[in-house]
Amino acid sequence: MCKPKKSSKKWSRRKFLKAAGIVGCGTAAHSFSSVFSPMRAWAFSGGAAKTIIHIDLDGGCPLNISPIFRSAYYDKNPNISYQPGDAGVHVLSSEQGLHPALTEVKRQWDNDNLAVFNLVGYQGENRSHEGSSMIMESGVTHTSGVGGWMGRLACQLPSNPVAGIALSTSSGTLLQSNCESRPLALNNLDSLGEDTFYYAQHTKWLQITRDGLFASASSPGANRGLRLLNDANQDFDRTINLIEEELNAGLPVGFPNSGIGQQLRDAARIIQSDQIPCCVISCSQGGYDLHSDERSRLQNRLGELNDALAAFGQTMDQLGRSNDYVVMISTEFGRTHENGSQGNDHGHCQTMLVYGGAVNGGIKTPTPSNSYIQSQGSYFRTHEIEFQSVIGGVVAYGLGLDAQATFPETNSFFNMFA
């Protein structure tokens, strides 16, 4: 269903002000437009890149995102596996390739900027969507009350209210933190995160009511608290004007109108602006719970993803920003071998793809061998590397931030930038 577009001045003020640290206990009116002064060099002084683009393939993406060229794998997946000679298959090695739809990812491989991680998992396993997603978003296996890894990363940059931005709606645990700083859930930059209703008149009523509250706060009889709130609101509007000026700059490439296309368009707009020092942007694309007809349905999903990635990559190249970002593609779990419906069910180990101009490409963990495949049963249970080590490696060596504070259960982080 379509939602009405609005001026970006009309988004949820309380959410933004709270994120910026000027709503809540001890509220004080002060100008915070300086928060958006150029400070990317401050935020990322120790790393090889500037911004992580984390893309969650929601539903559990099959291993055929990066097909395995092993006889044991063909035997277990007779109708959905790929071989090097199949039309469009991108060959990375004699043992492994990329799905035919992923032409942009193959371009990154050809530039030696794609890192492929096989058999990515975590201690124990959880084959439910909710349980495994919570582990992937929290970054720990004991998830109760710990918040998300993106929230803990934002805690390292307490004076930066835009350290993390979520452009998708499926990132609740990921954004939670146990400190004053918390990533912003904006969903999209056209509305800047404002809650909307199905009926336009209800949204309009909310806006009028809110604007009336702020108008009464500026009246001569308003108490000190309301005046402070009004001053903060005026500061907010001035800051939004600055953001609008930054984000309204045109992009050199058009983006698809898909959900992931619009998310990556907004990610490109954020990176293009040196006034918005965001170090992690969260995106997602759904539709990967492929219990049947994987071959055609995965082509559709990855084709949509590739179109968005291609527009993003071309934009960054034309802006001269190819070394400023790292794209990380992951899912909540991998999937089983082929089932009776030519799909697959919930598994454990997944394949992660990481690329960017500063990434030293290659297959970083071994392609599963025939003996491994035969020993694992209906799905890959035994992981080669933990997902925390992969993402934490980008945090540590890409952004130059504290990976141990971001992933407290993990001590070793993979350096793919050396």
N, C-alpha and C positions, 0 to 999 in steps of 0.2 A: 504494500500500500504506500502511496505517496504521502510525504509530509511536506507542509508548506515551508518554503525557505524564508529566512528572516535576516534582517541586518545583524551582523555579528556583534553589535552593541547590546543585543537583546538576549544574550545567553545567561546561564545560571550564575549570577554574581556571587552568591554565597559560596558556591563550590570553588570558584576561582580565587576569591578573597581568602578563603580558608587555606587553600593550597599556597597562597602567597604569604600566609602568616599574619593576616590582619583581620581575621574574624575569630571570635572565640574568647576564652578567658584572657583578660588583660588587653582587650582591644585598644589600639592606639592609632590615631590617624597620622599617616605619613605618606609621603610620595614614594611610590615604588616603581615609577617608570624607569628609573636607572637600572632596575633588575635586568632590563633587556638591552643594556649597553653592550657593545662588542666585548665578549669575554670567552669566546671559544678557546682561545689559547690557554686561558687560565684553567678551564674545565678539563682540558685534555692534554696537559703539558707533557705527560709521561708516556703517551701511547702512540701507536702507529696510525690510528684512524681517529675519527671524531664522533661518529654516530653509528650505533647498532640498529639495523632494521630486523626485528625478530618477527618471522612469519610462522604462525601456527597453522598447520594443515589439520583442521578439526575433524575428528571422526576416526582417526587411525589410518594413516596413509600406508598403502601396500609397499612392499620392498621393491616392486617393479618401478618405483621412481628412479632406481638405479639398478637395472636388471643384472642378475648373476649368470654368467656363462659357464655353468657347471652341469655335467651330465646328471648328477644326483638332483640338482634343482629342476632340470627339465622333467625328470621322472616324476617328481612330486607336483609339478605344475604343468601338465601336458598341454593345456588349452590357453593358459594365460602368460606363460613365460616368453621371453624374447631370445633370439639368437643373433650373433653378429651380422649375419646376412639378411636379416629381416628388414623390410623397407623402413627407412628413416631412423633405424636404431643408431645412436651415437656411441661409437666404440671408444672407451677410455683405456682399456688394456685387453689382453687376451682373455681376461677373467671377468670383466665387468664393463657395463656401459651406462648410458643415460637413456631415459625414456624418450621416444621419438618426438614428443611434444616440446621438449625442453631445449629449444634451439638457443635461447639466450644464455642458459646455464652452460651449454656446450661452448658458446663463444667465450665465456669466462674461463673454461678449462683450456681452450686454445691459447688464451693469454697467460696461462700458468697462474691463474688467480682463483681456482676452485679447489677447495679441500673437501674430500669425501671421507666420511667417517662411517664405517660399517659396524654393525653389532653394537649399537649404542643402547645402553639400558641404565638400570640403577639397582641398588641392593634390594633383594626380594623382587617380587613382581606383583603388579595389580592390573588385571585385565578388564576392569570396568572403566567406562569413559570417565565417570566422575572421579573415581579414586586415582587413576593414573594422571588425569589432567591436574588434579590438586598437587600431586607430587612434582610434576613438571613445572607448574607455576610457582610453587613454594620453593623449589630447589632443595628440599630435604625430604627424607622418607618418613620422619615423624612430624606430621603437618599441623598438629593442633596448636593454634595460637601463635604461629611463628611468622605470619605474613608471607609476602611473596619475594622472590629474588629481585625483581625490578624495584619493589619498595625498599628493600635493604640497600640496593645500589643508590637510590635517591637519597637515603639517609647520609651517604658520604658527601653530599653536596647540599648542605642545609640552607645555604643562602641562594640557591638556584631553584625557583619554583617550577621551572620547566625542564628539570633534569630528565624526566621520563614522561612520555605522552602515549596514551593508548588511543589508537584510531579504530579499534574494533570493540564490540560489545561483550565479547566472551573472555574477559580478563579480570574477573573479580579478585581471586586470590593473588594473582600476579602483582597487583597494585597495592596490596595491603602492606602497611609498615607499622613498626612499633616506635616510631619517632615522629617528630613534628612534620617532617617532610614526607610527601606522598606524591607519586606520579599523578598526572592529570588524565582523567577519562574524558576526552573530547569527542570521540566517535567520528566526527568529521569537522573540517574547518569552515564549512559553509555556515553551520549553525553554532560552531564553537561549543558544542556540548550541551546546548539548552534542551531541557526536557520538552517534548511536544506531545500533543494529544491528537487522536485520530481526527476529531472535529476541529477545524481551524478556529471556530469561535471560542472554544474552550482555551486554546493556546492564547488567543487574543485577550481573553478575560484574565488569565494569569499575568500577562504582561502589563495590562492596565492596573491591576491590583498592586503589583510590585512597584510600578512607577509612581502610583499614588502614595505608597508608603514612603518612598524616598522624597517625594515632593513635600509631604508633611514634616519630614525631618529637617527641611530647610526653612521652615516657618519661624518667625521670631519667638514663638512660645515653645518651641521644641526644647526638650531637655538636653543636657550635655551629651548623653549617650547617643541620642538620635542625631545630634549635630556631627559627632565624630563619625557615625555611620554614613551620614550624607557626604562628609568630606572624603571618606574612603571611597564611596561610590563615584564621586567626581574624579578622584585619582584613577579609579578603575576605567572610567570612560576614556580618559586621556590615554591610558595605556593601551586600551583596545584600539584606539585610533592609530597608535604606533604599530600595533600588530597588523592591523588592516593594511597599512601602507606597505609593510614588509611582505605580507602574504599575497597581496594583489598583483605583485609583479608577475608578468606572464611567464609561462614555461615554454621552452623552444619546441616541445614535442607534445602532441595530443595523447591523452590516456583513454583506455577503454572505459565504458560506462558501467562495468561490473563492480561489485563490492570491493574486491581486492584491487581493481584498477583505480578506483577513487581513493582508497587508502594509500596506495603507493604514490598517487598524484599529490596527496597532502604531505606525505613524507618528503617528496621532492621539494615541495614549497618550503617546508621547514628547513631542510638542509640548505636550500638556496639562500635563505636569510641568515646572515651573520649576526643578526640581532636576537635570535632565539636559540640559546645554547643548549639544545636538547641532546642528550647522549644516548638515549634508548627510545625507540619508537616501536610500539607493539601493533602488529597487524594480524589478521586471521582470514582464512578462507575455509568454508565448510564443505560438506558433501563427500567426505572420504571414507565413510562407513560402508564399504563396498562388499556386502555379503553375497552379492550376485552380479553377474555380467561385468566383471572388473575391466575386461579389455576395452570395451567402448566407453564405459563410464569414467575410467581413469584418464583416458585420452581427452575427454571433455573437461574434466577438472584441471588437469595439468596444462591443457591448451589455454584455458582462461588465465591460469596463473602465469604462464609464459608470456602471454600478450602484455600483461601488466608489468612483468619484470623487464621485458624488452623496452617498453616505453620509459621505465625508470632508468635503465642502463643507458639508453640513448640520451636522455635528459642530463644525467650526470656527466656523461662524456662531453656533451656540447657546452656544459657549464664549467668544464675543467675541474670537476669535483670527484673524479673516479677513485682517488685515494682517500676520500673523506668518509667513506661509509663501509660497513660490513653487513652483508645480508646473511642471516642465519635462518635456515628452513628446517623445522622439526615438527613432530606430531606427538600425540599422547602415548601411542604405542605402535609397534609394527603389527603385522598380521600373520595369520597362519598360512600354510600352503593351501593350494586350491581345494575348495570344497565341492560338493555335488552340484552347486548352482553356478559353477565357473566364477565364483567370487572367493572370498576368504573371510575368516572370522578373527576375533580379537587374539592378538599374540603378545609378544613382549619386545624383543630387540627391534630397533628401527635403524634406518639410514638417515644421517644428518648431512646436509649440504651447507657449506659456508664459503662465501666468496666476497671479493672486494679487491680494489687495486693494490692494497698493501698485503694481501694474503699470499703466502707461498703455497702454491697449489700442489695437488697430488692426492693419491689414495693413501690416507694417513693410518688407517687400521686395515688389516688384511681382509681381502675378499674371502668369504666363507669357503672352506675347502670341501671336497666331496665327503671326506670322512667326518668333518664337523656336521655337514647337512644331514648325513645318514644317522648320526648319533643323537640328534636333537628331537626327533619325533615330528609332531605336526607343526611345530613352530620353533623359532630360535629362542631358547631359554637362557643360554649362557652368554653374557655380554663381554665384549672386549674392552670397552671404555664406558665410563659413566657420563651421562649428559652434562652433569655439573662440571666435569673436567673440560668439556668442549666449550660450553658457554662461558665458564670461568676463565678459560684461556683467552677468549676475546675480551672479557672485562679487564684482565690483568695486562695482556700484551697489546691489545688493540686500543683500549681506552686509557690504560695506565692507572686504573683504580684498583681497590683492594678486593681481589677475588675471594679471599678467605672470609672476609666480612659478608660478602654476598652469598657464598655457599659454605656455611660454617661446618658442614659435615665432610667436606672434601679438602684434601691436603695437596693434591697434585693437579696442575692445570696445564693443558696442552698448548704449547707455543707454536702456532701456525704462521707466525710472522717472521720467524728467524730465517 
